[in-house]
Amino acid sequence: MPSAVPSTLPLSAAPVLVLAAMAEEAGPLVARLDDARELPTPFPGAERPVTAVRGALAGRETIVVTCGIGIAAATAATTWGVLAHAPAAVISAGSAGGLAADIEVGTLVVGEAFRYSIADATAFGYAAGQVPGQPEAFAADPALLSLAREAAGPGARVGEMLSGDAFVTAPLAAPMRERFPQALTADMETTAIVQTCTALGVPVAVLRAVSDLCGPAADQQFHLEIEVAAETSAAAVERLIAAL
């Protein structure tokens, strides 16, 4: 079973921290902020700048962080964001690759359980995707997950998401589906964000839209402009924050 931090809802007046990997994913969120102002970040060594913009989203103080791609980048930015700004909740936003055979591009996915796609300690009795010393799967905050489901609306999918420092191309997709038959999507940040929030005791939710398919079938559209997926995610994030 996924391991979740105890829910702290109802949330306090503290800000909400929203993380997106790329500027294209953060853009629709930043555009929604009222009284937006950039905050300094302590990442001078990052190849791509890690940015943070604070403002009001749906009437709630919100900090949008463009964290960079990958597990390490996401972990660093999440840790800084939580320790520096003490958010009431964290949301992972943006795009993801569709892994489930029946998922389509443009689908909004609400994360429920999270595993590492490339973690393999099964020789020592651990489950696929489980890091030794950690739970089999991490989980979204249950109360925040309930609100995220409502914010996502009809047509959204709710379920397991994978993360790892490998872009899931068609040759990787088939064996990954065998190892993780319940997984809906794959990306390179979400599980690390959820693990960090779990360790730090902060409620976390995930709302990502599918921008491309990992090994599409012959009759499937396999790619969507990332800006479209980012807009879908951002609109759902705004609805979620409005409900807090």
C-alpha positions in Angstrom: 0.0 0.0 0.0 1.2 3.6 -0.6 2.7 5.4 2.3 1.0 8.8 2.9 1.8 11.6 5.4 -1.1 12.3 7.7 -3.5 15.0 6.2 -3.1 18.5 7.7 -6.3 19.8 6.0 -8.0 22.2 6.5 -5.0 24.1 5.3 -3.6 27.2 6.9 -3.1 30.6 5.3 0.5 29.6 4.3 1.3 29.7 0.6 0.9 26.8 -1.9 4.1 25.7 -3.6 3.6 24.5 -7.2 6.5 22.9 -9.0 6.9 22.4 -12.8 10.0 21.1 -14.5 10.2 23.4 -17.5 9.4 27.1 -18.3 6.8 25.9 -20.8 5.0 24.1 -18.0 5.3 26.9 -15.5 4.3 29.6 -18.0 0.5 29.1 -17.8 0.7 29.1 -14.0 2.8 32.3 -13.8 0.4 34.0 -16.2 -2.5 33.3 -13.8 -0.7 35.0 -10.8 -1.9 38.4 -9.6 0.8 40.7 -8.3 3.5 38.4 -9.5 7.1 39.0 -8.3 10.2 37.0 -8.8 11.9 35.5 -5.7 15.6 34.8 -5.4 16.7 31.1 -5.5 19.9 29.5 -4.1 20.9 27.6 -7.3 23.7 29.4 -9.0 25.2 26.2 -10.3 22.1 25.1 -12.2 22.6 24.8 -16.0 19.1 26.1 -16.5 17.9 28.8 -14.1 15.7 27.6 -11.2 13.1 30.4 -10.9 10.4 31.1 -8.3 7.5 33.6 -8.8 5.2 34.5 -6.0 1.7 36.0 -6.4 -2.0 35.3 -5.8 -3.7 32.4 -7.6 -7.4 32.0 -7.1 -7.0 34.4 -4.2 -4.4 32.3 -2.5 -0.7 33.1 -2.1 1.1 30.8 -4.4 4.8 30.2 -5.3 5.4 28.7 -8.8 8.9 27.1 -9.0 10.5 26.0 -12.3 12.7 23.3 -10.8 14.5 21.8 -13.8 14.3 18.3 -15.2 15.1 15.1 -13.3 14.9 13.6 -9.9 17.9 15.5 -8.3 16.6 18.9 -9.6 13.1 18.2 -8.4 14.4 17.1 -4.9 16.6 20.1 -4.5 13.9 22.6 -5.5 11.2 20.9 -3.4 13.5 20.8 -0.3 14.4 24.5 -0.7 10.8 25.5 -1.4 9.4 23.7 1.7 12.1 24.8 4.1 12.3 28.4 2.9 8.6 29.1 2.5 6.8 26.6 4.7 3.9 26.0 2.3 0.6 24.6 3.4 0.7 22.2 0.4 2.8 21.3 -2.6 1.5 20.5 -6.1 3.4 18.9 -8.9 2.1 20.3 -12.3 3.0 20.1 -16.0 3.2 17.3 -18.4 3.8 13.5 -18.4 4.2 10.7 -20.9 1.3 8.4 -21.2 2.3 4.8 -20.3 -1.0 2.9 -19.9 -2.1 1.3 -23.2 -5.5 3.0 -23.1 -4.5 6.5 -22.1 -4.7 9.3 -24.7 -2.8 12.6 -25.2 -4.4 15.5 -23.5 -5.7 13.3 -20.6 -5.4 15.0 -17.2 -3.9 12.6 -14.6 -4.4 12.9 -10.8 -1.6 11.0 -9.0 -2.6 8.6 -6.3 0.5 6.4 -5.9 4.1 7.0 -7.0 7.1 4.7 -7.7 10.5 4.9 -9.3 10.5 3.3 -12.7 14.2 2.4 -12.7 14.5 1.3 -9.0 15.2 -2.4 -8.8 16.2 -4.1 -5.6 14.0 -7.1 -6.2 17.0 -9.4 -5.7 16.8 -8.4 -2.0 13.1 -8.9 -1.7 11.9 -5.4 -2.4 9.0 -4.6 -4.8 9.6 -3.3 -8.3 10.1 0.4 -8.1 10.8 0.4 -4.4 14.0 2.0 -3.0 15.4 0.1 0.0 14.3 1.7 3.2 11.3 3.4 1.6 7.7 2.2 1.2 6.6 0.2 -1.9 4.9 3.3 -3.2 4.5 6.9 -2.0 1.0 8.5 -1.9 -0.7 11.8 -2.3 -2.2 13.4 0.8 -5.7 11.8 1.0 -7.7 14.9 1.7 -5.8 16.9 -1.0 -6.3 13.9 -3.4 -10.0 14.2 -2.9 -10.0 17.9 -3.8 -7.7 17.2 -6.7 -10.2 14.6 -8.1 -12.9 17.2 -8.0 -10.7 19.9 -9.5 -9.7 17.6 -12.4 -13.3 17.0 -13.5 -14.8 14.4 -15.8 -12.4 12.6 -18.2 -9.5 12.7 -15.8 -7.7 9.5 -14.8 -6.6 8.8 -11.2 -3.9 6.3 -10.4 -0.2 5.4 -10.3 2.5 7.5 -11.8 6.2 6.6 -12.3 9.3 8.7 -12.3 12.9 8.1 -13.3 15.9 9.7 -14.9 15.2 8.1 -18.3 13.0 9.3 -21.1 10.6 6.5 -21.8 10.8 5.7 -25.5 8.9 2.9 -27.3 11.6 0.2 -26.6 11.4 1.0 -22.8 7.6 1.2 -22.6 6.7 -2.5 -23.1 8.9 -3.9 -20.3 7.9 -1.0 -18.0 4.2 -1.8 -18.6 5.0 -5.4 -17.6 6.7 -4.4 -14.4 4.1 -1.7 -13.5 0.8 -2.8 -15.1 -1.2 -0.2 -13.1 0.9 2.8 -14.0 -0.8 5.5 -16.0 2.2 7.8 -16.8 5.9 8.3 -16.6 7.9 11.5 -15.9 11.2 12.6 -14.4 10.2 14.5 -11.3 7.0 13.6 -9.6 8.0 10.7 -7.4 10.9 12.6 -6.1 8.7 15.6 -5.2 6.2 13.3 -3.4 9.0 11.5 -1.5 10.5 14.8 -0.4 7.1 16.1 0.8 6.4 12.9 2.6 9.8 13.1 4.4 9.2 16.8 5.3 5.5 16.2 6.4 3.9 18.4 3.8 0.7 17.5 1.9 1.2 16.9 -1.8 -0.9 16.5 -4.9 -0.1 15.8 -8.5 -2.0 17.2 -11.6 -0.2 16.5 -14.8 -1.5 16.3 -18.4 -0.3 13.7 -21.0 1.7 15.4 -23.7 3.0 12.3 -25.5 2.6 8.5 -25.4 5.3 6.1 -24.5 5.0 3.6 -27.3 1.7 4.5 -29.0 -0.5 2.1 -30.9 -0.8 2.6 -34.6 -4.1 4.4 -34.5 -3.3 6.7 -31.6 -2.3 10.3 -31.7 1.0 10.2 -29.9 2.0 13.9 -29.4 0.5 17.1 -28.1 2.2 20.5 -27.9 3.5 20.8 -24.4 1.9 24.2 -24.0 -1.5 22.6 -24.5 -0.8 20.0 -21.8 0.6 22.7 -19.5 -2.5 24.8 -19.9 -4.7 21.8 -19.0 -2.6 21.1 -15.9 -2.6 24.8 -14.9 -6.3 25.2 -15.2 -6.8 22.2 -12.9 -4.2 23.5 -10.4 -6.1 26.8 -10.3 -9.3 25.0 -9.5 -7.6 23.0 -6.8 -6.1 26.0 -5.1 -9.5 27.8 -5.3 -11.0 24.9 -3.3 -8.4 25.0 -0.5 
